[in-house]
């Protein structure tokens, strides 16, 4: 199905209704990636509460915050839906650490991108394989790169339709929904962490800083992405 046609079919649909229609159009072919960010918790709640036919998966890089792992357990208890886990290829990871060390990502952008590729990109490709639609928790205001995306698009690098049901939501709207529905979320969000990734690569954001300023803060670049979500526009 072409993206233009899909947009027409889903026009005006939001939230749970949007996901229900996607499931009807692509039965058994929809996956949702969660990193247990506050946006992802809303989508997980929609899937769990409505028993939607969407496979949930996460990428366990092996270097997540303890708060993220705690939320992972709480999420399983709350929604009773399996969260399929993809870990880095052990051979690739061992080779990287053996020759460059456990903290090589601080030394150069190339090293950081290689670490992200091993811990995130390669596992992601395995998680998406065989599916037609990838649901995310991306919002437009999160970064300049994400603002250039569209709420329904085709991911060329992964050859999959990509849909962002929270694309036009503000951070305030997300927080309000989480509070109203009493959805568990990462406590780091209350400590200045709007974006949470691997523990060694994430710090709190200072007042006035960009939403993703706390990610790879030692790098001087405007588009702070690991490669999971890159637009070619």
KESE-287946 format. One record per residue (C-alpha): residue number from 1; x, y, z. Coordinates in Angstrom, 1 decimal. Layout:
N
[NUM,[X,Y,Z]]
...
END
This chain:
233
[1,[0.0,0.0,0.0]]
[2,[1.3,3.4,-1.0]]
[3,[1.9,6.0,1.8]]
[4,[-0.5,8.5,0.1]]
[5,[-3.3,5.9,0.0]]
[6,[-2.6,4.9,3.6]]
[7,[-2.8,8.5,4.8]]
[8,[-6.2,8.8,3.1]]
[9,[-7.5,5.7,4.8]]
[10,[-6.3,6.9,8.2]]
[11,[-7.2,10.5,7.8]]
[12,[-8.7,12.0,11.0]]
[13,[-7.9,8.9,13.1]]
[14,[-6.0,9.3,16.4]]
[15,[-4.9,7.3,19.3]]
[16,[-6.4,3.9,19.9]]
[17,[-8.7,4.2,16.9]]
[18,[-5.7,4.9,14.6]]
[19,[-3.9,1.8,16.0]]
[20,[-7.0,-0.3,15.6]]
[21,[-7.4,0.7,11.9]]
[22,[-3.7,-0.1,11.3]]
[23,[-4.1,-3.5,12.8]]
[24,[-7.1,-4.1,10.5]]
[25,[-5.2,-3.1,7.5]]
[26,[-2.1,-5.1,8.3]]
[27,[-3.2,-8.1,10.5]]
[28,[-0.3,-9.6,12.3]]
[29,[2.2,-7.3,10.6]]
[30,[2.5,-4.4,13.1]]
[31,[5.3,-3.9,15.7]]
[32,[5.9,-1.2,18.3]]
[33,[9.3,-0.3,19.6]]
[34,[9.5,0.9,23.2]]
[35,[12.5,2.3,25.0]]
[36,[10.3,2.9,28.0]]
[37,[10.3,6.7,27.5]]
[38,[7.2,8.6,28.7]]
[39,[5.7,8.7,25.2]]
[40,[6.3,4.9,24.7]]
[41,[4.4,4.2,27.9]]
[42,[1.2,5.8,26.4]]
[43,[1.4,3.6,23.3]]
[44,[2.0,0.5,25.5]]
[45,[-1.0,1.4,27.5]]
[46,[-3.2,1.7,24.4]]
[47,[-2.0,-1.7,23.2]]
[48,[-2.3,-3.4,26.5]]
[49,[-5.7,-2.0,27.5]]
[50,[-7.3,-2.6,24.2]]
[51,[-5.6,-6.0,23.5]]
[52,[-4.3,-4.8,20.1]]
[53,[-2.6,-7.2,17.7]]
[54,[0.7,-5.3,17.9]]
[55,[4.0,-7.0,18.9]]
[56,[5.9,-4.9,21.4]]
[57,[9.7,-5.0,21.4]]
[58,[12.6,-3.3,23.1]]
[59,[16.3,-3.1,22.5]]
[60,[18.3,-3.9,25.6]]
[61,[21.7,-2.3,24.9]]
[62,[23.1,-3.7,28.2]]
[63,[23.9,-0.2,29.4]]
[64,[20.5,1.2,30.4]]
[65,[19.7,3.1,33.6]]
[66,[18.6,1.0,36.6]]
[67,[15.4,3.2,36.6]]
[68,[14.7,2.0,33.1]]
[69,[15.0,-1.7,34.1]]
[70,[12.7,-1.1,37.1]]
[71,[10.1,0.5,34.8]]
[72,[10.4,-2.4,32.4]]
[73,[9.4,-4.7,35.3]]
[74,[6.5,-2.4,36.4]]
[75,[5.3,-2.2,32.8]]
[76,[5.1,-6.0,32.5]]
[77,[3.2,-6.2,35.7]]
[78,[0.8,-3.4,34.9]]
[79,[-0.2,-4.3,31.3]]
[80,[0.4,-8.1,31.2]]
[81,[1.8,-7.9,27.6]]
[82,[5.0,-9.5,26.5]]
[83,[7.8,-7.2,25.6]]
[84,[10.1,-9.0,23.2]]
[85,[13.8,-8.3,23.9]]
[86,[16.6,-7.9,21.4]]
[87,[20.2,-7.7,22.7]]
[88,[23.4,-6.9,20.8]]
[89,[25.1,-9.6,18.8]]
[90,[27.6,-11.0,21.3]]
[91,[30.4,-11.5,18.7]]
[92,[30.1,-7.9,17.4]]
[93,[30.0,-6.5,20.9]]
[94,[32.9,-8.5,22.2]]
[95,[35.0,-7.5,19.2]]
[96,[34.3,-3.8,19.7]]
[97,[35.1,-3.8,23.4]]
[98,[38.1,-6.1,23.0]]
[99,[39.8,-3.7,20.6]]
[100,[38.4,-0.3,21.6]]
[101,[37.4,-0.7,25.2]]
[102,[34.1,-0.3,27.0]]
[103,[34.0,3.5,26.8]]
[104,[35.4,4.0,23.3]]
[105,[32.2,6.0,22.3]]
[106,[33.6,9.0,24.2]]
[107,[36.7,9.1,22.0]]
[108,[35.2,9.8,18.6]]
[109,[31.9,10.2,16.7]]
[110,[32.8,7.2,14.6]]
[111,[33.3,5.0,17.7]]
[112,[30.0,6.3,19.1]]
[113,[28.2,5.5,15.9]]
[114,[29.8,2.0,15.8]]
[115,[28.7,1.4,19.4]]
[116,[25.1,2.5,18.5]]
[117,[25.1,0.3,15.5]]
[118,[26.1,-2.8,17.5]]
[119,[23.8,-2.1,20.5]]
[120,[20.8,-0.6,18.6]]
[121,[20.8,-0.7,14.8]]
[122,[21.6,-4.3,14.2]]
[123,[19.2,-5.6,16.9]]
[124,[16.5,-3.2,15.5]]
[125,[16.8,-4.8,12.0]]
[126,[16.2,-8.2,13.5]]
[127,[13.2,-6.9,15.4]]
[128,[11.6,-5.4,12.3]]
[129,[12.3,-8.3,10.0]]
[130,[9.2,-9.7,8.4]]
[131,[6.8,-6.9,9.5]]
[132,[5.2,-4.2,7.4]]
[133,[4.4,-1.4,9.9]]
[134,[6.6,0.0,12.7]]
[135,[4.8,2.1,15.4]]
[136,[7.0,4.6,17.4]]
[137,[6.5,7.1,20.2]]
[138,[8.2,9.9,18.2]]
[139,[7.0,13.5,18.6]]
[140,[7.8,16.3,16.2]]
[141,[9.1,18.7,18.9]]
[142,[11.7,16.3,20.2]]
[143,[14.4,17.4,17.7]]
[144,[15.0,19.2,14.4]]
[145,[15.4,15.9,12.6]]
[146,[12.1,14.6,14.0]]
[147,[10.3,17.8,13.1]]
[148,[11.2,17.0,9.5]]
[149,[9.4,13.6,9.7]]
[150,[5.8,13.0,9.0]]
[151,[3.3,11.1,11.2]]
[152,[3.1,8.4,8.4]]
[153,[6.2,7.8,6.3]]
[154,[8.2,5.1,4.6]]
[155,[11.5,4.2,6.2]]
[156,[13.8,3.5,3.3]]
[157,[16.7,2.1,5.4]]
[158,[14.5,-0.5,7.0]]
[159,[12.0,-0.8,4.1]]
[160,[9.0,-0.5,6.4]]
[161,[6.0,1.8,6.9]]
[162,[6.6,4.0,10.0]]
[163,[3.7,5.6,12.0]]
[164,[4.0,8.0,14.9]]
[165,[0.6,8.3,16.6]]
[166,[1.9,10.9,19.1]]
[167,[3.6,13.0,16.5]]
[168,[1.7,16.2,17.1]]
[169,[1.5,15.9,20.9]]
[170,[3.4,18.3,23.1]]
[171,[5.4,17.2,26.1]]
[172,[2.9,18.9,28.4]]
[173,[0.1,16.9,26.8]]
[174,[2.1,13.7,27.3]]
[175,[2.7,14.4,30.9]]
[176,[-1.0,15.3,31.5]]
[177,[-2.2,12.0,29.9]]
[178,[0.3,10.0,31.9]]
[179,[-1.0,11.6,35.1]]
[180,[-4.7,11.3,34.2]]
[181,[-4.4,7.6,33.4]]
[182,[-1.9,6.8,36.2]]
[183,[0.5,5.2,33.8]]
[184,[3.9,4.2,35.2]]
[185,[6.8,6.2,33.8]]
[186,[10.6,6.5,34.3]]
[187,[11.3,8.6,37.4]]
[188,[14.3,10.1,35.6]]
[189,[11.8,12.3,33.7]]
[190,[11.2,14.1,37.0]]
[191,[14.9,14.8,37.3]]
[192,[15.6,16.7,34.1]]
[193,[15.8,13.8,31.7]]
[194,[13.3,14.3,28.9]]
[195,[15.1,11.9,26.7]]
[196,[16.6,8.7,28.2]]
[197,[19.0,6.4,26.5]]
[198,[22.1,4.5,27.7]]
[199,[23.4,5.5,31.1]]
[200,[26.9,6.5,30.0]]
[201,[25.5,8.6,27.1]]
[202,[22.7,10.5,28.8]]
[203,[22.7,13.4,31.3]]
[204,[20.1,15.7,32.7]]
[205,[19.1,18.7,30.6]]
[206,[19.7,22.2,32.0]]
[207,[17.1,24.9,31.9]]
[208,[16.9,26.5,28.4]]
[209,[18.7,23.5,26.7]]
[210,[17.3,21.6,23.8]]
[211,[15.2,18.5,24.4]]
[212,[18.0,16.1,23.3]]
[213,[20.9,18.2,24.7]]
[214,[21.5,15.5,27.3]]
[215,[22.2,12.8,24.7]]
[216,[25.9,12.5,23.6]]
[217,[26.4,15.9,25.2]]
[218,[30.2,15.8,24.4]]
[219,[29.5,15.9,20.7]]
[220,[29.1,19.2,18.9]]
[221,[26.2,18.6,16.6]]
[222,[22.6,19.7,16.1]]
[223,[21.0,16.4,15.0]]
[224,[21.5,14.0,17.9]]
[225,[20.3,10.6,16.6]]
[226,[21.8,7.2,17.0]]
[227,[20.6,6.1,13.6]]
[228,[17.3,4.5,14.6]]
[229,[15.3,7.4,13.3]]
[230,[16.9,9.3,10.5]]
[231,[14.9,11.2,7.8]]
[232,[16.4,11.5,4.3]]
[233,[14.5,14.7,3.5]]
END
